[in-house]
Structure formats: structure tokens, C-alpha cells
């Protein structure tokens, strides 16, 4: 009976995995199909004709590669800075002996619920900080995500405060406690929050739409969004002297944009564990 039950469970999980992977396979394999086969046969598990027309169209010239570089810089730098700023800020919010931490928590919670005005936000970035058409305009607005900060706060409050007290007795200050004691313990949370930040920076097109006018500073999402427009496609086709493979371009765009995020998962999967603080304080 147990073997039959295991067979049913594994069969169900296998079918579920195939069903989950099937859409990704369809997008990947049909991105290499010719435009004529896509129009004639539609999406297939194995196209009748293969071609690289969509990728050639996207990668011809330097704009796509340049936008790819901008997005990589924004994602890597933004994730690194935002992760450390959020972790340090959340440590202050969670510390039981920090004065005004409840006030800071309320000031963090209110923007998460009500948001900010678009006009004031635009004036702050463009007129006051003079960050228009710069990489910082794509990084600074997402530097502290209140929701992710409270994830840190919730984890910090599960740590025994005796860790801080014992380190203080040994002469460590708060900076040393945070960087040398607390930070290694919260590595799983930092990796998880870092993934959220990386996804946010990588997939963002809103900040580029608001603050970037120079084409050489376009992030990848803005460029690919424009390629979907008929006017931009016609202009590019006239420039390159080819007819844009519209259906193939959409599929190739998905592969280009989702690739780095998929490759990142295997490297961070091992950090999704619990109970690292068990036994951290021994009586």
C-alpha cells in the first residue's frame, strides 16, 4: 500500500513539474523558430523550422547590449547597497534599546500603506537631487523597501538578546555586533531579501520611464518595452533594412530578460533554511 501511495504522489509531482516547465519550454524553443513557421503552425513543442532572426534583430547594433549593461549595473549595485542599508536600518528598528525605534517603525510603515505622491516624488529626484538621466535615479528610489525591512525586523526579534549582551560584556560595540555576529546569523534572510531586490531592480521599467530620456541610458526593460511598439519596430526595421519578426521578438525578449534570474536560483537555494540560531546561546 505504501509503494502504491508513493507511486501516486511521485506521479502527481512529476506531472505537476512537467506542467510547470512546459510553458518555459514553449517560449524557449519557439523563440528559435522562424517567423513563417510561427504564423503558419503556431506554437509547437518542436517547430518545423528554426532560425535566429528574432535574436539577430534584437542584438543587431549596440543598444540592446548597452541597455543590458545598464540593467546589470543597476541590479548588482542597487541590490548590494539596498540590502546592506535595509539590513542595518531594520537592525535599528528591531533593537530593544534604541531610542525612538517605535517612531521610526511608524515612519516606515506609513509610506508602505499610503505610498507617496507622484509629483513630489518626481520633483525630489529631478529638481532637488538632480538625478535625471543617471544610474542613481534607477537605484535610490528602491533603496529601502518597507516590506522587506520588516522581514528583517521579524527575524532580528527571534534572535536571543543574550547574544548582544555577551558581546557587549566582551567589549564589542554595536557596529561590531552587527557585522561580525548578527550578520552571519541572518545570511539566509539577506539572501532571500537580496533576491527580492534583484527581481525588483531587474524587472523595473517605471523609474526608467520617469527619469531616463537619453537613449544610451535606457535600461533593458524600457528598451524591450519600446521594441513592442509598432512605431519603434518600424523605425528599427527601416534602419536595419529588415522586417521585424514580431512574434519571435516577444519570445526572445522573455528569454533575454528572464535568463539571469533563473540562473541565480541554484546558487541561493541552499540558503533557504531555518533554525540557524538554535544553539547560538548555550547556558
C-alpha positions as a Markdown table, in Angstrom:
| # | Residue | x | y | z |
|---|---|---|---|---|
| 1 | Unk | 0.0 | 0.0 | 0.0 |
| 2 | Unk | 2.8 | 2.3 | 0.8 |
| 3 | Unk | 4.5 | 1.7 | -2.5 |
| 4 | Unk | 1.3 | 2.5 | -4.4 |
| 5 | Unk | 0.8 | 5.7 | -2.4 |
| 6 | Unk | 4.4 | 6.8 | -3.1 |
| 7 | Unk | 3.9 | 6.0 | -6.8 |
| 8 | Unk | 0.8 | 8.2 | -6.9 |
| 9 | Unk | 2.5 | 11.0 | -5.1 |
| 10 | Unk | 5.6 | 10.9 | -7.3 |
| 11 | Unk | 3.5 | 10.6 | -10.4 |
| 12 | Unk | 1.4 | 13.6 | -9.4 |
| 13 | Unk | 4.6 | 15.7 | -8.6 |
| 14 | Unk | 6.2 | 14.6 | -11.9 |
| 15 | Unk | 3.1 | 15.7 | -13.9 |
| 16 | Unk | 3.0 | 18.9 | -12.0 |
| 17 | Unk | 6.7 | 19.6 | -12.7 |
| 18 | Unk | 6.1 | 18.8 | -16.4 |
| 19 | Unk | 3.1 | 21.1 | -16.5 |
| 20 | Unk | 5.1 | 23.9 | -14.8 |
| 21 | Unk | 8.1 | 23.5 | -17.2 |
| 22 | Unk | 6.0 | 23.2 | -20.3 |
| 23 | Unk | 5.3 | 27.0 | -20.7 |
| 24 | Unk | 9.0 | 27.8 | -20.3 |
| 25 | Unk | 9.9 | 25.2 | -22.9 |
| 26 | Unk | 7.4 | 26.5 | -25.3 |
| 27 | Unk | 8.7 | 30.0 | -25.0 |
| 28 | Unk | 12.4 | 28.9 | -25.3 |
| 29 | Unk | 12.0 | 26.5 | -28.2 |
| 30 | Unk | 9.7 | 28.8 | -30.2 |
| 31 | Unk | 12.0 | 31.8 | -29.8 |
| 32 | Unk | 14.3 | 29.9 | -32.1 |
| 33 | Unk | 11.5 | 29.2 | -34.7 |
| 34 | Unk | 11.2 | 31.2 | -37.9 |
| 35 | Unk | 8.5 | 33.8 | -38.1 |
| 36 | Unk | 6.9 | 32.0 | -41.0 |
| 37 | Unk | 6.5 | 28.7 | -39.0 |
| 38 | Unk | 5.1 | 30.6 | -36.1 |
| 39 | Unk | 2.5 | 32.3 | -38.3 |
| 40 | Unk | 1.7 | 29.1 | -40.2 |
| 41 | Unk | 1.8 | 26.4 | -37.4 |
| 42 | Unk | 1.6 | 28.5 | -34.2 |
| 43 | Unk | 3.4 | 27.5 | -31.1 |
| 44 | Unk | 4.7 | 23.9 | -31.1 |
| 45 | Unk | 6.7 | 21.7 | -28.9 |
| 46 | Unk | 9.2 | 21.3 | -31.7 |
| 47 | Unk | 9.0 | 23.9 | -34.5 |
| 48 | Unk | 9.2 | 22.8 | -38.1 |
| 49 | Unk | 11.8 | 25.5 | -39.0 |
| 50 | Unk | 14.4 | 27.0 | -36.8 |
| 51 | Unk | 16.1 | 30.4 | -37.2 |
| 52 | Unk | 17.8 | 33.1 | -35.3 |
| 53 | Unk | 16.0 | 36.0 | -36.9 |
| 54 | Unk | 14.5 | 37.3 | -33.6 |
| 55 | Unk | 17.8 | 37.3 | -31.7 |
| 56 | Unk | 19.6 | 38.8 | -34.7 |
| 57 | Unk | 17.0 | 41.6 | -34.8 |
| 58 | Unk | 17.3 | 42.3 | -31.0 |
| 59 | Unk | 21.1 | 42.1 | -30.8 |
| 60 | Unk | 21.9 | 44.0 | -34.0 |
| 61 | Unk | 23.6 | 47.2 | -33.1 |
| 62 | Unk | 24.8 | 48.2 | -29.6 |
| 63 | Unk | 21.6 | 49.5 | -28.0 |
| 64 | Unk | 20.5 | 46.1 | -26.6 |
| 65 | Unk | 23.9 | 45.2 | -25.2 |
| 66 | Unk | 24.3 | 48.7 | -23.8 |
| 67 | Unk | 20.9 | 48.5 | -22.1 |
| 68 | Unk | 21.8 | 45.1 | -20.8 |
| 69 | Unk | 24.9 | 46.6 | -19.2 |
| 70 | Unk | 22.9 | 49.4 | -17.6 |
| 71 | Unk | 20.4 | 46.9 | -16.1 |
| 72 | Unk | 23.2 | 44.7 | -14.8 |
| 73 | Unk | 24.9 | 47.6 | -13.2 |
| 74 | Unk | 21.7 | 48.9 | -11.6 |
| 75 | Unk | 20.7 | 45.4 | -10.4 |
| 76 | Unk | 24.1 | 44.5 | -8.9 |
| 77 | Unk | 24.9 | 47.8 | -7.4 |
| 78 | Unk | 21.3 | 48.5 | -6.3 |
| 79 | Unk | 20.8 | 45.1 | -4.7 |
| 80 | Unk | 24.1 | 45.3 | -2.8 |
| 81 | Unk | 23.5 | 48.8 | -1.5 |
| 82 | Unk | 19.8 | 48.3 | -0.8 |
| 83 | Unk | 20.5 | 45.0 | 1.0 |
| 84 | Unk | 23.0 | 46.5 | 3.4 |
| 85 | Unk | 21.1 | 49.7 | 4.0 |
| 86 | Unk | 17.9 | 47.7 | 4.7 |
| 87 | Unk | 19.6 | 45.2 | 7.0 |
| 88 | Unk | 21.2 | 48.0 | 9.0 |
| 89 | Unk | 18.1 | 50.0 | 9.2 |
| 90 | Unk | 16.0 | 47.0 | 10.3 |
| 91 | Unk | 18.5 | 46.2 | 13.0 |
| 92 | Unk | 17.9 | 49.7 | 14.4 |
| 93 | Unk | 14.1 | 49.1 | 14.3 |
| 94 | Unk | 14.4 | 45.8 | 16.0 |
| 95 | Unk | 16.9 | 46.7 | 18.7 |
| 96 | Unk | 15.0 | 46.9 | 22.1 |
| 97 | Unk | 17.3 | 49.6 | 23.5 |
| 98 | Unk | 17.4 | 52.0 | 20.6 |
| 99 | Unk | 15.5 | 55.3 | 21.4 |
| 100 | Unk | 12.7 | 56.2 | 19.1 |
| 101 | Unk | 12.7 | 52.9 | 17.3 |
| 102 | Unk | 8.9 | 52.8 | 17.6 |
| 103 | Unk | 8.7 | 56.2 | 15.9 |
| 104 | Unk | 11.0 | 55.0 | 13.1 |
| 105 | Unk | 8.9 | 51.9 | 12.7 |
| 106 | Unk | 5.8 | 54.0 | 12.3 |
| 107 | Unk | 7.5 | 56.3 | 9.8 |
| 108 | Unk | 8.5 | 53.2 | 7.8 |
| 109 | Unk | 5.0 | 51.7 | 8.0 |
| 110 | Unk | 3.1 | 54.7 | 6.8 |
| 111 | Unk | 4.7 | 55.0 | 3.4 |
| 112 | Unk | 4.2 | 51.3 | 2.8 |
| 113 | Unk | 0.5 | 51.7 | 3.4 |
| 114 | Unk | -0.3 | 55.0 | 1.8 |
| 115 | Unk | 2.6 | 55.5 | -0.7 |
| 116 | Unk | 3.8 | 58.9 | -1.9 |
| 117 | Unk | 2.6 | 61.4 | -4.4 |
| 118 | Unk | 4.0 | 61.1 | -7.9 |
| 119 | Unk | 4.5 | 64.8 | -8.4 |
| 120 | Unk | 6.5 | 65.2 | -5.2 |
| 121 | Unk | 8.5 | 62.1 | -6.0 |
| 122 | Unk | 9.4 | 63.4 | -9.5 |
| 123 | Unk | 10.4 | 66.8 | -8.2 |
| 124 | Unk | 12.6 | 65.2 | -5.5 |
| 125 | Unk | 14.5 | 63.1 | -7.9 |
| 126 | Unk | 14.7 | 65.6 | -10.8 |
| 127 | Unk | 14.8 | 69.1 | -9.3 |
| 128 | Unk | 16.2 | 68.6 | -5.8 |
| 129 | Unk | 18.6 | 65.7 | -6.3 |
| 130 | Unk | 19.4 | 66.4 | -10.0 |
| 131 | Unk | 19.5 | 62.7 | -10.8 |
| 132 | Unk | 17.7 | 62.7 | -14.1 |
| 133 | Unk | 19.3 | 60.6 | -16.8 |
| 134 | Unk | 21.7 | 59.0 | -14.2 |
| 135 | Unk | 22.1 | 55.4 | -12.9 |
| 136 | Unk | 21.3 | 56.7 | -9.4 |
| 137 | Unk | 17.8 | 57.6 | -10.5 |
| 138 | Unk | 17.2 | 53.9 | -11.1 |
| 139 | Unk | 18.8 | 52.9 | -7.7 |
| 140 | Unk | 18.0 | 55.3 | -4.9 |
| 141 | Unk | 14.2 | 55.2 | -5.0 |
| 142 | Unk | 14.2 | 51.5 | -4.2 |
| 143 | Unk | 17.0 | 51.7 | -1.6 |
| 144 | Unk | 14.7 | 50.8 | 1.3 |
| 145 | Unk | 11.6 | 48.7 | 0.8 |
| 146 | Unk | 9.5 | 48.9 | 4.0 |
| 147 | Unk | 8.0 | 45.4 | 3.5 |
| 148 | Unk | 11.5 | 43.8 | 3.2 |
| 149 | Unk | 12.8 | 45.9 | 6.1 |
| 150 | Unk | 10.0 | 44.4 | 8.3 |
| 151 | Unk | 11.0 | 40.9 | 7.2 |
| 152 | Unk | 14.5 | 41.7 | 8.6 |
| 153 | Unk | 12.9 | 43.1 | 11.8 |
| 154 | Unk | 10.8 | 39.9 | 12.3 |
| 155 | Unk | 13.9 | 37.8 | 12.0 |
| 156 | Unk | 16.0 | 40.0 | 14.2 |
| 157 | Unk | 13.4 | 39.8 | 17.0 |
| 158 | Unk | 13.7 | 36.0 | 17.0 |
| 159 | Unk | 17.4 | 36.2 | 17.9 |
| 160 | Unk | 18.2 | 35.9 | 21.7 |
| 161 | Unk | 19.2 | 39.3 | 23.0 |
| 162 | Unk | 21.8 | 37.4 | 25.2 |
| 163 | Unk | 24.0 | 37.4 | 22.1 |
| 164 | Unk | 24.2 | 41.2 | 22.2 |
| 165 | Unk | 24.7 | 41.2 | 25.9 |
| 166 | Unk | 27.5 | 38.7 | 25.9 |
| 167 | Unk | 29.2 | 40.5 | 23.1 |
| 168 | Unk | 28.9 | 43.8 | 24.9 |
| 169 | Unk | 30.5 | 42.3 | 28.0 |
| 170 | Unk | 33.4 | 41.3 | 25.8 |
| 171 | Unk | 33.8 | 44.9 | 24.8 |
| 172 | Unk | 32.1 | 44.8 | 21.3 |
| 173 | Unk | 30.2 | 47.9 | 20.2 |
| 174 | Unk | 27.0 | 47.8 | 18.1 |
| 175 | Unk | 28.8 | 48.1 | 14.8 |
| 176 | Unk | 31.0 | 45.1 | 15.6 |
| 177 | Unk | 28.0 | 43.1 | 16.9 |
| 178 | Unk | 26.0 | 43.8 | 13.7 |
| 179 | Unk | 28.8 | 43.0 | 11.2 |
| 180 | Unk | 30.6 | 40.1 | 13.0 |
| 181 | Unk | 27.9 | 38.4 | 15.0 |
| 182 | Unk | 24.4 | 39.2 | 13.7 |
| 183 | Unk | 25.1 | 39.5 | 10.0 |
| 184 | Unk | 26.4 | 35.9 | 9.7 |
| 185 | Unk | 23.4 | 34.6 | 11.5 |
| 186 | Unk | 20.9 | 36.4 | 9.2 |
| 187 | Unk | 22.6 | 35.2 | 6.0 |
| 188 | Unk | 19.5 | 33.2 | 4.8 |
| 189 | Unk | 17.3 | 36.3 | 5.3 |
| 190 | Unk | 19.8 | 38.5 | 3.5 |
| 191 | Unk | 19.9 | 36.1 | 0.5 |
| 192 | Unk | 16.2 | 35.9 | 0.4 |
| 193 | Unk | 15.7 | 39.7 | 0.6 |
| 194 | Unk | 18.5 | 40.2 | -1.9 |
| 195 | Unk | 16.6 | 38.0 | -4.4 |
| 196 | Unk | 13.6 | 40.3 | -4.0 |
| 197 | Unk | 15.7 | 43.4 | -4.5 |
| 198 | Unk | 17.4 | 41.8 | -7.5 |
| 199 | Unk | 14.0 | 41.0 | -9.1 |
| 200 | Unk | 12.7 | 44.5 | -8.4 |
| 201 | Unk | 15.7 | 46.2 | -10.0 |
| 202 | Unk | 15.9 | 43.8 | -12.9 |
| 203 | Unk | 12.2 | 43.9 | -13.8 |
| 204 | Unk | 11.7 | 47.6 | -13.2 |
| 205 | Unk | 10.7 | 49.9 | -16.1 |
| 206 | Unk | 8.8 | 52.5 | -14.1 |
| 207 | Unk | 11.8 | 54.5 | -13.0 |
| 208 | Unk | 13.3 | 54.4 | -16.4 |
| 209 | Unk | 10.1 | 55.7 | -17.9 |
| 210 | Unk | 10.0 | 58.6 | -15.4 |
| 211 | Unk | 13.6 | 59.7 | -15.2 |
| 212 | Unk | 15.5 | 58.5 | -18.3 |
| 213 | Unk | 15.3 | 60.4 | -21.6 |
| 214 | Unk | 18.7 | 59.6 | -23.1 |
| 215 | Unk | 18.6 | 56.5 | -25.2 |
| 216 | Unk | 22.1 | 55.5 | -24.2 |
| 217 | Unk | 20.8 | 55.3 | -20.6 |
| 218 | Unk | 17.8 | 53.2 | -21.3 |
| 219 | Unk | 17.5 | 50.1 | -19.0 |
| 220 | Unk | 16.7 | 46.8 | -20.7 |
| 221 | Unk | 13.1 | 46.8 | -19.7 |
| 222 | Unk | 12.4 | 50.2 | -21.3 |
| 223 | Unk | 14.2 | 49.3 | -24.5 |
| 224 | Unk | 12.3 | 46.0 | -24.8 |
| 225 | Unk | 9.1 | 47.7 | -24.0 |
| 226 | Unk | 9.7 | 50.2 | -26.8 |
| 227 | Unk | 10.5 | 47.4 | -29.2 |
| 228 | Unk | 7.0 | 46.1 | -28.7 |
| 229 | Unk | 5.6 | 49.4 | -30.0 |
| 230 | Unk | 4.8 | 49.4 | -33.7 |
| 231 | Unk | 6.4 | 52.8 | -34.3 |
| 232 | Unk | 9.7 | 51.7 | -32.8 |
| 233 | Unk | 9.6 | 48.4 | -34.6 |
| 234 | Unk | 9.0 | 50.2 | -38.0 |
| 235 | Unk | 11.8 | 52.6 | -37.3 |
| 236 | Unk | 14.3 | 49.8 | -36.4 |
| 237 | Unk | 13.2 | 47.8 | -39.4 |
| 238 | Unk | 13.9 | 50.8 | -41.7 |
| 239 | Unk | 17.3 | 51.3 | -40.0 |
| 240 | Unk | 18.4 | 47.7 | -40.4 |
| 241 | Unk | 16.7 | 47.0 | -43.7 |
| 242 | Unk | 14.7 | 44.0 | -42.4 |
| 243 | Unk | 11.2 | 43.2 | -41.5 |
| 244 | Unk | 10.9 | 42.7 | -37.7 |
| 245 | Unk | 9.8 | 39.2 | -36.7 |
| 246 | Unk | 7.2 | 40.5 | -34.2 |
| 247 | Unk | 6.1 | 37.1 | -32.6 |
| 248 | Unk | 9.6 | 35.8 | -32.3 |
| 249 | Unk | 10.8 | 39.1 | -30.8 |
| 250 | Unk | 8.4 | 38.8 | -28.0 |
| 251 | Unk | 9.5 | 35.2 | -27.2 |
| 252 | Unk | 13.2 | 36.2 | -27.5 |
| 253 | Unk | 12.6 | 39.1 | -25.2 |
| 254 | Unk | 11.2 | 36.8 | -22.5 |
| 255 | Unk | 14.3 | 34.6 | -22.7 |
| 256 | Unk | 16.7 | 37.5 | -22.6 |
| 257 | Unk | 15.1 | 39.1 | -19.6 |
| 258 | Unk | 14.4 | 36.1 | -17.5 |
| 259 | Unk | 17.6 | 34.2 | -18.1 |
| 260 | Unk | 19.9 | 35.8 | -15.4 |
| 261 | Unk | 17.2 | 35.4 | -12.7 |
| 262 | Unk | 16.7 | 31.7 | -13.5 |
| 263 | Unk | 20.5 | 31.1 | -13.3 |
| 264 | Unk | 20.6 | 32.9 | -9.9 |
| 265 | Unk | 18.3 | 30.5 | -8.2 |
| 266 | Unk | 20.6 | 27.4 | -7.9 |
| 267 | Unk | 23.2 | 29.5 | -6.2 |
| 268 | Unk | 20.9 | 30.8 | -3.4 |
| 269 | Unk | 18.7 | 27.8 | -2.9 |
| 270 | Unk | 20.9 | 26.3 | -0.2 |
| 271 | Unk | 20.4 | 29.4 | 2.0 |
| 272 | Unk | 16.7 | 28.8 | 2.4 |
| 273 | Unk | 17.0 | 27.0 | 5.7 |
| 274 | Unk | 15.7 | 27.6 | 9.1 |
| 275 | Unk | 16.9 | 27.2 | 12.6 |
| 276 | Unk | 20.4 | 28.6 | 12.3 |
| 277 | Unk | 20.1 | 30.3 | 15.7 |
| 278 | Unk | 19.3 | 27.1 | 17.5 |
| 279 | Unk | 22.1 | 26.6 | 20.0 |
| 280 | Unk | 23.6 | 30.1 | 19.4 |
| 281 | Unk | 23.2 | 30.8 | 23.1 |
| 282 | Unk | 24.2 | 28.0 | 25.4 |
| 283 | Unk | 23.6 | 28.1 | 29.1 |
